[in-house]
Amino acid sequence: MGWLPRFLRCHGFRLRCAHGKSASADDGGLPKRVRQLRELIAQYHPSDVYNMDETAFYYAAVSRRSVCLVKAPALKQNKSRLTVAVAANAEGAINCLSSSSVSQRAPSGYVSNPLERFTRAAVKAG
């Protein structure tokens, strides 16, 4: 144990974490659903099957941990973010990247200024 943990313990500091929501998925019926999905996808040509994932980068987020003497007040997280969607078809011939910087209060799919969104597609080399 180094000097910092001993100092914090000696002076009554605590490392506190802000807690959020959590839930677990029911994966009991997962094998059946995967089989159904594969049967459904098999009906289509690979060039017509797309996989898309959307994710967010919270660039203004602050740490959820704090060293303090007394219980710290809860702080609202800053949810300013950059949203990115990546898509590709099953053949791998078409890959797309789309990103938009929209306020967290805007409805899904809303773009306040069309120039804020860019789309780029690349054809597989070869």
PAKOL-101663 format. One record per atom (N, C-alpha, C): x negated, y, z. Coordinates in steps of 0.2 Angstrom, whole numbers, padded with zeros to 4 digits, always signed. Each point is the difference from the previous one (the first is absolute). Example, Ala and Ser with C-alpha at 12.3 -4.5 7.8 and 13.67 -1.06 7.14 Angstrom:
<domis>
-0066-0028+0039 +0004+0006+0000 -0004+0006+0000 +0002+0005-0004 -0004+0006+0001 +0004+0005+0003 
</domis>
This chain:
<domis>
-0004-0006+0000 +0004+0006+0000 -0005+0006+0000 +0002+0005-0005 -0004+0006+0000 +0002+0005+0005 -0003+0006-0001 +0001+0005+0005 +0007+0004-0001 +0002+0000-0006 +0007+0003-0002 +0006-0004+0003 +0000-0006-0001 +0006-0004+0004 -0001+0001+0007 -0006+0000+0003 +0000+0000+0007 +0002+0007+0003 -0002+0006-0004 +0002+0006+0002 +0007+0001-0001 +0003-0002-0005 +0008+0000-0001 +0003-0003+0006 -0002-0006+0002 +0003-0004+0005 -0001+0004+0007 -0006+0002+0001 -0001+0004+0006 +0004+0006+0001 +0001+0003-0005 +0004+0007+0001 +0007-0001-0002 +0003-0006-0001 +0007-0001-0001 +0003+0001-0007 -0005+0000-0005 +0003+0001-0006 +0003-0007-0003 +0004+0000-0004 +0003-0006-0003 +0001+0001-0008 -0001-0006-0003 +0001+0000-0007 +0007-0002-0002 +0004+0005-0002 +0007-0001-0001 +0002-0001-0008 +0004-0004-0001 +0002-0001-0007 +0008+0002-0001 +0001+0003-0006 +0007+0002-0001 +0003-0006-0003 +0006-0002+0002 +0003-0006-0003 +0005+0002-0005 +0000-0005-0005 +0005+0001-0005 +0005-0006+0000 +0004+0000-0006 +0005-0005-0001 -0004-0006-0003 +0003-0006+0002 -0003-0006-0003 +0005-0005-0001 +0000-0005-0005 +0005-0005-0001 -0004-0006-0003 +0003-0006+0001 -0003-0005-0003 +0005-0003-0006 -0003-0003-0005 +0004-0003-0005 +0002-0007+0001 +0006-0002-0002 +0002-0007+0001 -0003-0004-0006 -0005-0004+0001 -0003-0004-0006 +0002-0007+0000 +0006-0002+0003 +0002-0006+0000 +0003-0002-0007 +0003+0004-0003 +0003-0001-0007 -0005+0002-0006 -0006+0002+0002 -0004+0002-0005 -0002-0005-0006 -0002-0006+0001 -0001-0005-0005 +0006+0000-0005 +0006-0001+0002 +0006+0000-0004 +0000+0006-0004 -0001+0006+0003 +0001+0006-0004 -0006+0001-0005 -0006-0002+0001 -0005+0000-0005 +0001-0005-0006 +0003-0006+0002 +0002-0004-0006 +0005+0003-0004 +0005+0003+0003 +0006+0003-0004 -0003+0006-0004 -0005+0004+0003 -0003+0005-0004 -0004-0002-0006 -0003-0006+0001 -0004-0003-0006 +0004-0002-0005 +0006-0003+0002 +0005-0003-0005 +0003+0006-0004 +0001+0005+0003 +0003+0006-0003 -0005+0003-0005 -0006+0001+0002 -0006+0003-0004 -0001-0004-0006 +0000-0007+0001 -0001-0004-0006 +0004+0001-0006 +0006+0003+0001 +0005+0001-0005 -0003+0006-0005 -0005+0004+0002 -0002+0005-0004 -0007+0000-0002 -0001+0003-0006 -0007+0000-0003 -0005+0004+0005 -0006-0002+0001 -0005+0003+0004 -0001+0008-0001 +0001+0002-0006 +0000+0007-0002 +0006+0004+0003 +0005-0003+0002 +0006+0003+0002 +0000+0000+0008 -0005-0003+0003 +0001-0001+0007 -0006+0005+0003 +0003+0005+0004 -0005+0005+0003 +0000-0001+0008 -0005+0002+0003 -0001+0000+0007 -0002+0007+0002 +0003+0003+0004 -0001+0007+0002 -0001+0001+0008 -0004+0004+0002 -0001+0001+0007 -0001+0007+0001 +0003+0003+0005 +0000+0007+0002 -0003+0000+0007 -0005+0005+0001 -0003+0001+0006 -0001+0007+0002 -0001+0002+0006 -0001+0007+0001 -0007+0001+0004 -0003+0006-0001 -0006+0002+0003 +0002+0006+0005 +0000-0001+0006 +0001+0005+0005 -0006+0004+0001 -0002+0005-0004 -0006+0004+0001 +0000+0005+0005 +0005+0001+0003 +0000+0005+0006 +0002-0003+0007 +0000-0007+0000 +0001-0003+0006 -0005+0001+0005 +0002+0000+0007 -0005+0000+0005 +0000-0006+0004 -0006-0001+0004 +0000-0006+0003 +0005-0002+0005 +0002-0006+0001 +0006-0002+0005 -0003-0001+0007 -0007+0000+0000 -0003-0001+0007 -0003+0007+0003 +0001+0000+0006 -0003+0006+0004 -0003-0002+0006 -0005+0004+0002 -0003-0001+0007 +0003+0006+0004 +0003-0002+0006 +0003+0005+0004 +0000-0002+0007 +0001+0006+0004 +0000-0001+0008 +0007-0002+0002 +0005+0003-0003 +0007-0001+0001 +0004-0002-0006 +0006-0003+0001 +0004-0002-0006 +0001+0006-0005 -0002-0002-0006 +0000+0006-0005 +0007+0000-0003 +0002+0006-0002 +0007+0000-0003 +0000-0003-0007 +0005-0003-0002 +0001-0003-0007 -0001+0006-0005 -0004-0002-0006 +0000+0005-0005 +0003-0003-0006 +0003+0004-0004 +0003-0002-0006 -0005-0001-0005 +0000-0005-0004 -0005-0002-0005 +0001+0005-0006 -0005+0002-0003 +0000+0004-0006 +0001-0005-0006 +0005+0000-0004 +0001-0005-0005 -0001+0003-0007 -0004+0005+0000 -0002+0002-0007 -0004-0005-0003 +0002-0002-0006 -0003-0006-0004 -0001+0001-0007 -0004-0005-0003 -0001+0000-0007 +0003-0007-0002 +0005-0001-0004 +0003-0006-0001 -0002-0003-0007 -0002-0006+0000 -0003-0003-0006 +0004-0006-0002 +0001-0001-0006 +0004-0006-0002 -0005-0004-0006 -0001-0006+0001 -0004-0004-0005 +0004-0005-0003 +0000-0001-0006 +0004-0006-0003 -0004-0003-0006 +0001-0006-0001 -0003-0004-0005 +0005-0006-0002 -0001-0002-0007 +0005-0005-0002 -0004-0007+0001 +0003-0006-0001 -0002-0006+0002 -0006-0002-0005 +0000+0003-0006 -0005-0002-0005 -0007+0004+0002 +0001+0006+0004 -0006+0004+0001 -0001+0005-0005 +0004+0000-0005 -0001+0004-0006 +0002+0008+0001 +0004+0001+0005 +0002+0007+0001 -0001+0001+0008 -0004+0005+0002 -0001+0002+0006 +0002+0007+0001 +0004+0002+0005 +0002+0007+0001 -0002+0003+0007 -0001+0006+0000 -0002+0003+0007 +0005+0007+0000 +0004+0001+0005 +0004+0006+0000 -0001+0003+0007 -0001+0006+0001 -0001+0003+0006 +0004+0006+0001 +0003+0002+0006 +0003+0006+0001 -0001+0003+0007 +0000+0006+0000 -0001+0003+0007 +0007+0004+0001 +0004-0004+0004 +0007+0003+0001 +0001+0000+0008 +0003+0005+0002 +0002+0001+0008 +0003-0006+0002 -0001-0002+0006 +0003-0006+0003 +0008+0001+0001 +0002+0006-0001 +0007+0001+0001 +0004+0000-0007 -0004-0001-0005 +0003+0000-0007 +0003-0007-0001 +0006-0001-0003 +0003-0007-0001 -0005-0004-0005 +0001-0006+0001 -0005-0005-0004 +0001+0001-0007 -0006+0001-0004 +0000+0001-0007 +0001+0007-0002 +0001+0005+0005 +0001+0007-0002 -0007+0003-0001 -0001+0004-0005 -0006+0004-0001 +0002+0007-0001 -0002+0004+0005 +0002+0007+0000 -0003+0004-0006 -0006-0002-0003 -0003+0003-0006 -0003-0006-0004 +0003+0000-0006 -0002-0006-0004 -0008+0000-0001 -0003+0006+0000 -0008+0000-0001 -0003-0003+0006 +0003-0001+0005 -0004-0003+0006 -0001-0008-0001 +0004-0003-0005 -0001-0007-0001 -0004-0001-0006 -0004-0005+0000 -0004-0002-0006 +0001-0008+0000 +0000-0002-0007 +0000-0007-0001 -0005-0002-0005 -0004-0005+0002 -0005-0003-0005 +0001-0007-0001 +0000-0002-0006 +0000-0007-0002 -0006-0002-0004 -0002-0006+0001 -0006-0003-0003 +0001-0007-0003 -0002-0001-0006 +0001-0006-0003 -0006-0004+0001 +0001-0007+0002 -0005-0004+0001 -0005-0001-0005 -0007+0001+0001 -0005-0001-0005 -0001-0007-0002 -0001-0001-0006 -0002-0007-0002 +0004-0002-0006 
</domis>
